[in-house]
Amino acid sequence: MGELVFIGLGLYSYSDISLRGLDEVKGADYIFVELYTGLMPEFSIDAFKKITGKNLIVVSRRNIEDEGGQIVLEKAAHGRAVLLVPGDPMIATTHIALRVKAERMGIKTRIVHGASILSAAMGLSGLQNYRFGKSVTIPFPDGDIISQTPYNVIAENKMRNLHTLCFLDIRAEESRYMTIKDALEILLRLEDVNKRGFLRKSELAVGIARAGAEDPIVKADSMRDLIDFDFGGPPHILIMPANKLHFMEAEALITLAKAPKWVMEMVG
């Protein structure tokens, strides 16, 4: 049987792939790439082709999720196939499902890890990684229906004095990417509905734009003030910090994220 190698592309540019990942691509028979689970603003298929000498087959969400990745598995069953993925390959559960399916078919699988938004967001903000609770995705509203899940997860984490990493909805097929402003407006609407006091306008929030770029934007402020901050283009990600901060976290937010001085009052 053949082989399927999942390779992380990193966060921002076609040049973010590791040397090991590049070697795997050059030695593969078929190279697939999906770009719907994450936005890489400077990933160029033409530029990637020039540095690898390989043609890329772009696969969609429909190919991987609705059709079970059959287009990839058929090639992997009889040769060495590579699936290029934004960030780290196994952050998205859809790729875990594809790997399990391949193994059950007798196809050998391997992973070449890439930079992940999980560690990047924590590092850029200066918040300590062991103080993060369950992460959550904030989806676009479906008409007037807004998912309660983000509110419930953030509330649970805050009760445990933990930070929450909030992934912002991506609809690549529609070229639609949720902004920090969109996400904050949704959270404030959820607070208006729930009225539990976890997401008041005075709550601290941290926004990060274009992690992995040479000049990412990192800004911490109250939800009230952050909602009007200009983060520029996508991709964006949001962190809702715990109720209390370690003193090093507060200092890091002031220094690295230009947080207001009042965050020192959250130390405890």
C-alpha positions as CSV (number, residue, x, y, z in Angstrom):
1,M,0.0,0.0,0.0
2,G,1.0,3.6,-0.3
3,E,1.5,6.5,2.1
4,L,-0.1,9.7,3.0
5,V,2.0,12.5,4.7
6,F,0.2,15.4,6.4
7,I,2.4,18.5,6.2
8,G,1.9,21.8,8.1
9,L,2.5,24.9,6.0
10,G,2.8,27.3,8.9
11,L,0.9,30.4,9.5
12,Y,1.5,33.1,6.9
13,S,3.7,32.5,3.8
14,Y,4.6,29.8,1.4
15,S,8.1,30.0,2.8
16,D,7.0,29.0,6.3
17,I,7.1,25.2,5.5
18,S,9.9,23.4,7.3
19,L,12.9,22.0,5.4
20,R,11.7,18.5,6.3
21,G,8.3,19.3,4.9
22,L,9.9,20.6,1.7
23,D,11.9,17.4,1.3
24,E,8.7,15.4,1.7
25,V,7.0,17.4,-1.0
26,K,9.8,17.0,-3.5
27,G,9.8,13.2,-3.0
28,A,6.0,12.8,-3.3
29,D,4.1,11.5,-6.3
30,Y,1.0,13.6,-5.6
31,I,0.7,16.9,-3.7
32,F,-2.7,18.1,-2.5
33,V,-3.3,21.4,-0.6
34,E,-6.3,22.6,1.3
35,L,-6.6,26.2,2.1
36,Y,-10.1,26.3,3.7
37,T,-9.2,25.6,7.4
38,G,-6.9,28.6,7.7
39,L,-6.0,31.7,5.7
40,M,-2.4,32.2,4.7
41,P,-2.3,35.7,3.2
42,E,1.1,35.2,1.4
43,F,0.7,31.6,0.3
44,S,1.2,31.5,-3.5
45,I,0.6,28.3,-5.4
46,D,2.8,29.5,-8.3
47,A,5.6,30.5,-5.9
48,F,5.4,27.2,-4.1
49,K,5.5,25.4,-7.4
50,K,8.7,27.2,-8.3
51,I,10.6,26.2,-5.1
52,T,9.4,22.6,-5.2
53,G,9.1,21.9,-8.9
54,K,5.8,20.2,-8.2
55,N,2.2,20.7,-9.3
56,L,-0.4,21.2,-6.5
57,I,-3.9,19.8,-6.5
58,V,-6.2,22.1,-4.6
59,V,-8.9,20.3,-2.6
60,S,-12.0,21.9,-1.1
61,R,-14.0,21.3,2.1
62,R,-16.4,19.3,0.0
63,N,-13.6,17.0,-1.2
64,I,-12.3,16.4,2.3
65,E,-15.3,16.4,4.5
66,D,-18.4,15.6,2.4
67,E,-16.6,13.1,0.1
68,G,-14.4,11.7,2.9
69,G,-11.2,12.7,1.2
70,Q,-11.6,10.0,-1.5
71,I,-9.7,12.1,-4.0
72,V,-6.6,12.0,-1.7
73,L,-7.0,8.4,-0.5
74,E,-7.2,7.0,-4.0
75,K,-3.8,8.4,-4.9
76,A,-2.3,7.6,-1.5
77,A,-3.4,3.9,-1.9
78,H,-1.0,3.4,-4.8
79,G,1.8,5.9,-4.2
80,R,3.2,8.6,-1.9
81,A,0.7,11.4,-1.4
82,V,1.1,14.6,0.5
83,L,-1.6,16.8,2.0
84,L,-0.5,20.4,2.7
85,V,-2.4,22.0,5.5
86,P,-2.3,25.6,6.9
87,G,-0.8,25.7,10.4
88,D,-0.3,22.3,12.1
89,P,-2.0,19.4,10.3
90,M,-3.8,17.9,13.2
91,I,-5.4,21.0,14.8
92,A,-8.4,20.5,12.5
93,T,-10.5,17.4,13.4
94,T,-11.3,16.9,9.8
95,H,-7.6,15.9,9.2
96,I,-7.7,13.5,12.2
97,A,-10.7,11.8,10.6
98,L,-8.9,11.5,7.3
99,R,-5.8,10.0,8.9
100,V,-7.8,7.4,10.8
101,K,-9.6,6.5,7.6
102,A,-6.3,6.1,5.7
103,E,-4.8,3.9,8.4
104,R,-7.9,1.7,8.4
105,M,-7.5,1.3,4.7
106,G,-3.9,0.1,5.2
107,I,-2.3,3.3,4.1
108,K,0.7,4.4,6.1
109,T,0.4,7.9,7.5
110,R,2.9,10.4,8.9
111,I,2.9,14.0,10.1
112,V,5.3,16.8,9.5
113,H,4.3,19.4,12.0
114,G,4.1,23.2,11.3
115,A,3.7,26.3,13.3
116,S,0.3,26.4,15.1
117,I,-1.9,29.4,15.8
118,L,-2.4,27.8,19.3
119,S,1.2,28.4,20.4
120,A,1.6,31.5,18.2
121,A,-1.3,33.4,19.8
122,M,-0.2,32.5,23.3
123,G,3.4,33.6,22.5
124,L,2.4,36.8,20.8
125,S,0.1,37.8,23.7
126,G,2.5,36.9,26.5
127,L,-0.2,35.0,28.3
128,Q,1.0,31.7,29.9
129,N,0.1,28.6,27.9
130,Y,-0.8,26.5,31.0
131,R,-3.5,29.0,32.0
132,F,-5.6,28.4,28.9
133,G,-8.8,26.4,29.2
134,K,-11.0,24.9,26.5
135,S,-10.8,26.8,23.2
136,V,-13.9,27.7,21.1
137,T,-14.9,28.8,17.6
138,I,-17.1,31.9,17.2
139,P,-19.3,31.1,14.2
140,F,-21.0,33.6,12.0
141,P,-24.7,34.0,13.0
142,D,-27.2,32.0,11.0
143,G,-29.7,34.7,10.4
144,D,-30.9,35.8,13.8
145,I,-29.6,32.7,15.4
146,I,-26.4,33.0,17.4
147,S,-24.6,30.0,18.8
148,Q,-24.5,30.0,22.6
149,T,-21.4,27.8,22.7
150,P,-18.8,30.6,22.7
151,Y,-20.5,32.3,25.7
152,N,-20.8,29.0,27.6
153,V,-17.2,28.1,27.1
154,I,-15.8,31.5,28.0
155,A,-18.0,31.6,31.1
156,E,-16.8,28.2,32.2
157,N,-13.2,29.2,31.7
158,K,-13.6,32.4,33.6
159,M,-15.2,30.6,36.5
160,R,-12.0,28.5,36.6
161,N,-9.8,31.6,36.2
162,L,-8.6,30.4,32.8
163,H,-8.0,32.2,29.4
164,T,-10.0,31.3,26.3
165,L,-8.6,31.2,22.8
166,C,-11.4,32.0,20.4
167,F,-11.0,30.9,16.8
168,L,-12.9,33.1,14.4
169,D,-15.1,31.6,11.7
170,I,-13.6,31.2,8.2
171,R,-15.7,30.6,5.1
172,A,-13.0,30.4,2.5
173,E,-15.4,29.4,-0.3
174,E,-17.1,32.8,0.2
175,S,-13.9,34.7,0.9
176,R,-15.5,35.6,4.2
177,Y,-13.3,35.9,7.3
178,M,-14.6,36.9,10.7
179,T,-12.9,40.0,12.2
180,I,-12.1,40.8,15.9
181,K,-14.8,43.5,15.7
182,D,-17.4,41.0,14.4
183,A,-16.5,38.5,17.2
184,L,-16.7,41.1,19.9
185,E,-20.1,42.3,18.7
186,I,-21.3,38.7,18.7
187,L,-20.0,38.2,22.3
188,L,-21.6,41.4,23.5
189,R,-24.9,40.4,21.9
190,L,-24.7,37.1,23.8
191,E,-24.1,38.9,27.1
192,D,-27.2,41.0,26.4
193,V,-29.1,37.7,26.1
194,N,-27.6,35.8,29.0
195,K,-27.0,38.7,31.4
196,R,-24.6,36.7,33.5
197,G,-21.9,39.4,33.6
198,F,-19.0,37.4,32.0
199,L,-18.7,39.5,28.9
200,R,-19.4,43.1,30.0
201,K,-18.0,45.9,27.8
202,S,-15.3,46.5,30.5
203,E,-13.9,43.0,30.2
204,L,-10.3,42.6,28.9
205,A,-9.8,41.1,25.5
206,V,-6.8,40.5,23.3
207,G,-6.9,40.7,19.5
208,I,-4.2,39.3,17.2
209,A,-4.0,39.9,13.5
210,R,-1.8,38.1,10.9
211,A,0.1,35.8,13.3
212,G,3.2,34.6,11.6
213,A,3.8,37.8,9.6
214,E,6.8,40.0,10.2
215,D,4.6,42.7,11.6
216,P,1.6,41.0,13.4
217,I,-0.8,43.3,15.3
218,V,-1.4,42.5,18.9
219,K,-3.6,44.7,21.0
220,A,-5.2,44.3,24.5
221,D,-7.9,46.5,25.8
222,S,-11.5,46.5,27.1
223,M,-14.1,45.0,24.8
224,R,-15.6,48.5,24.5
225,D,-12.4,50.0,23.2
226,L,-11.0,47.1,21.3
227,I,-14.1,46.9,19.1
228,D,-13.1,50.1,17.4
229,F,-9.4,49.3,17.0
230,D,-8.2,48.9,13.4
231,F,-6.5,45.5,13.1
232,G,-6.2,45.5,9.3
233,G,-6.7,42.5,7.2
234,P,-7.3,38.8,8.2
235,P,-6.7,36.4,9.6
236,H,-7.7,37.5,13.1
237,I,-7.9,35.6,16.4
238,L,-9.3,36.6,19.8
239,I,-8.3,35.8,23.4
240,M,-10.6,36.4,26.3
241,P,-8.3,36.4,29.4
242,A,-9.1,35.0,32.8
243,N,-10.5,37.2,35.6
244,K,-7.0,37.3,37.3
245,L,-3.6,37.7,35.7
246,H,-0.2,36.6,36.8
247,F,2.0,39.7,37.3
248,M,4.2,38.6,34.4
249,E,1.1,38.3,32.1
250,A,0.0,41.8,33.0
251,E,3.5,43.2,32.3
252,A,3.6,41.3,29.0
253,L,0.2,42.6,27.9
254,I,1.3,46.2,28.7
255,T,4.7,45.8,26.9
256,L,3.7,43.5,24.0
257,A,0.0,44.3,23.5
258,K,-0.1,47.9,24.5
259,A,-2.6,47.1,27.2
260,P,-3.9,49.9,29.4
261,K,-2.2,50.3,32.8
262,W,-5.3,49.1,34.6
263,V,-4.6,45.5,33.7
264,M,-2.2,45.6,36.7
265,E,-5.3,45.8,38.9
266,M,-6.2,42.3,37.6
267,V,-3.1,40.7,39.1
268,G,-3.9,38.2,41.8
